[in-house]
Amino acid sequence: MNLLDEKSFDFSIRIVKLNKYLQNVYKEFVLSKQLLRSGTAIGALIAEAQYVQSKADFINKLQISLKEANETRYWLKLLYACDYLTYTMHESMLKDIESLIRLLTSSINTSKKKNNVSTI
């Protein structure tokens, strides 16, 4: 398992636990479901990318994962702004998602350079 796989899997676990917390403590089901969907999709897309048929498909899966990571960042900010997350919870989750975004961006750019595709 590489660093991106490991970090995305660990983040998915945190997202599942946060979803449970939001549903149990706040009875919040709509925003938490959005967060669960986008937050776990990151790792699922990275896992899919390991068995693609082409380099272009690999890059595409990582780019979609990056979009999901950005969406997850949005939901985390919204949940914090609406007082569902404490400052500490928000900062901790934000730190993890920003790290994933950096790793994904770097991986995409490296793959594009190796395949002579313009970088993001």
N, C-alpha and C positions, 0 to 999 in steps of 0.2 A: 504494500500500500504506500503510495507516495504522499507527500505533504498535502497536496491539494485534496486528495481523496480523504485523508485522515481529518483534516480541518473541516471539510464540508460534512463529513459524517458526524463528527462531534457537534458541529453547529446544528445539524438536523435533530440530534438528541435534545439539545437545549431548546430548540423551537417546539418540539413535541411537549416537553415539560412546561414551557411557558404557556402553550395552548391549554394544557390541563389546568394550570394555575388561573388563567383568565376565565376559563369556563367555571371552575369550582368556586373561586373567590368572588368574582364580579358577575357571574352568569352572562358573560359577554361571549356571544357565539358568532356574530357576523364578522367583525374585524379579526378575531382570533382565527377563524377559519381561513380568511384571506392570508394571514401571516403563516399559518400552517402550510397552506398550499404552495406559496412562493418560497418559503424558507426551506422546505424539504425538497422542492424541485431542483434546487441548486446542486445538491449532492447526487440526486438521481440522474441528472443530465451529465454530470461529470463521470458517473459510473457508465452511462450509455456510451460516452465518448471513447471509452477504452476498447470498444469492439465495433467501431464504425468500419465502413467499407472503403473510405478514402480520406485523405488529409483534409479535403474541403469539408467533408461531413464532420470530421473531428473539430475543425475550427468553428463550424456552425453550431455544434452542440455546446461548445464552450461559450460562444457568444450568447446563445439563448440562456445559458446558466448565468452569465453576467447580467443579462436583463432581469432575470429572476432575483438576483442578489440586489440589484438596484431597487426593485419593487419591494423586496423585504425591508430594505433600509427605510423606504417610505412608510410602510406599515408600522415599523418600530417608532419612527418619529411621531406618527399620528397617535399611536397608543400612549406615548409619553405626554404629548400635548393635551390629550383628553383625560389625563390622570389615572390611566390604567397601569402605568409602570412608574416605579420610583426612579429617582435620578440615578441611583446606583445600578439598578437593573438595566435601565436604558443605556447608560454609558458602557456597561459590560457587554451588552448585546451589540451595541454600535461598534465597539472596538473589534469584535469578532467579524462582523459583516464587512467592515472596512478592510480588514486583513484579507478576507476572501476576495473582495473586489480587486485588491492589488494583485493577489496571486493569479486570479483569472485573467486580468488585463495583461500581466507579464507573460503568462502562458500563451495567450492568443497572439500577442505581438511576436513572441519567439517562433511560434508555429508559422505565422505569416511570413516572417523573414526567411525561414527555411524553405518556404514554398513560393517565394517571390511574389507575395501578395501585399498590397498596401496595408499598413498598420493602422490601428485606431488611436 
